[in-house]
Structure formats: C-alpha cells, structure tokens
Amino acid sequence: MLRRLRRGAALACALVLAAALVLPAQAAVVLDIGSRGENVRKVQQRLIQWGYMTGSADGVYGAQTQAAVKQFQRKYGLTADGRVGPATAAKMGITLTSSGSGASSSATTASIVSSDHRLLSKLVYAEARGEPYKGQVAVAAVVLNRVKSSSFPNTISGVIYQKGAFSCVTDGQINLTPDNTAIRAARDAMNGWDPTGGCLYYYNPKTASDQWIRTRTVKTVIGNHSFAV
C-alpha cells in the first residue's frame, strides 16, 4: 500500500512538472520574419488601418511587416525589434493564439488603458453607438484631429467638454458606460487609424438642425454621419 502511494505521488509530481514545462511554451506566441497565418494577418490589418504599411494583409510576415512593426514599436516606446510578442500585441489590441485561429475575446481587447481612453470611449458610445465600427472609429478620430488643430483645445477632455461641441455632453449621455465596441474604436483611433482623413466635424444630415455645419466641406460619409472639414 505504501509503495503504491509513493508511486502515485511520484506520478503526480511528474505530471505537474510536465505541465509547468509545457504551458509557458504554449502561451509565448511570438511573430517574426517567416511567420504565417491568421495571427500575422491580424497584425497586418492593424498596421494597414493605422497607416504603418500599405498593401494587403496576406498573412506572411516579411520585411515590410517587420519594418512597420518597428515603426509602431518606436512610436509607443516598445523595444523596436520588429517582433510581435505579448507586449506589442497588447498595445495593438489583439490577442495572439497558439493555433493562429484569430479568435480573440472582446473582453480581452476592450480594456481601458488611460483616463483619456475612457473619456473618448464614452464619447464614441454616446455619439455613435449603432453606427458601423468604422464610423465609431471615425467619431473618435474627429476628436483627436481637433486636439491637433490650433482651432480647438489641445486635450481630449478640453475638446469633448468645449461648450456646445457635442450634444451628448449637454443631454448627459456622455455619462453612459461605453460598451466593448466603443472602447476598441477609441483605442484604434488613438493608435492612429483615421477613417476620415483628417476631418474636424461630423453630423447626421437627416437630423442636423444647425445650418452652419452644412456649409462645411464633406470629405466622406460613413454610416449615418457625414465627415467634414
């Protein structure tokens, strides 16, 4: 009986040791030159959206993808080694899977990373929930474009709370809790994706009562919103 217990304990220890050796290897997904598959395609899609690279997301990690990754890493203070590991993937808002299946949890990719991100997410949710995802990113991009413009306050909170700028501040909808989509859209805009091409205004032509906004030059239409300069 004692011998059987000892053998059982030894087997249990061996299994624990094996798991400890295997699990880290499964978790540490790193993309580099020569990598292929859905993980690479997700990275490329982000880089193309944010303007770090051109072309199509072909799922092949080549020199162009590596150079774009290095540029992204330098912008966000990461080690610019051209490889996509956990830190770079997290900054991109994607989850690398060991199978490369591309499935990622919205709860994982929709975390709030700063107070500016939280406020911008609330603005997106209040102003554009129900709009296509690209349209939600575009609304966030307009706020960021205003921050960069000398014609507007130079902070996200300053732009959003500028008197009369957004109806959601007046009617209190800015205080609603943003959903995962709005949080991701705000982060995509903060990471550089601007579907508007630099627009400073947007409005719904079906409901807008302000005649002045209709005098602005419309550059693109996404969902129900016209985006203008």
Secondary structure, 3 states (H helix, E strand, C coil): CHHHHHHHHHHHHHHHHHHHHHHHHHHCCCECCCCECHHHHHHHHHHHHCCCCCCCCCCECCHHHHHHHHHHHHHCCCCCCCCECHHHHHHHCCCCCCCCCCCCCHHHHCCCCCHHHHHHHHHHHHHHCCCCHHHHHHHHHHHHHHHHCCCCCCCHHHHHCCCCCCHHHHHCHHHCCCCHHHHHHHHHHHCCCCCCCCCCEEECCCCCCCCCHHHCCEEEEECCEEEEC
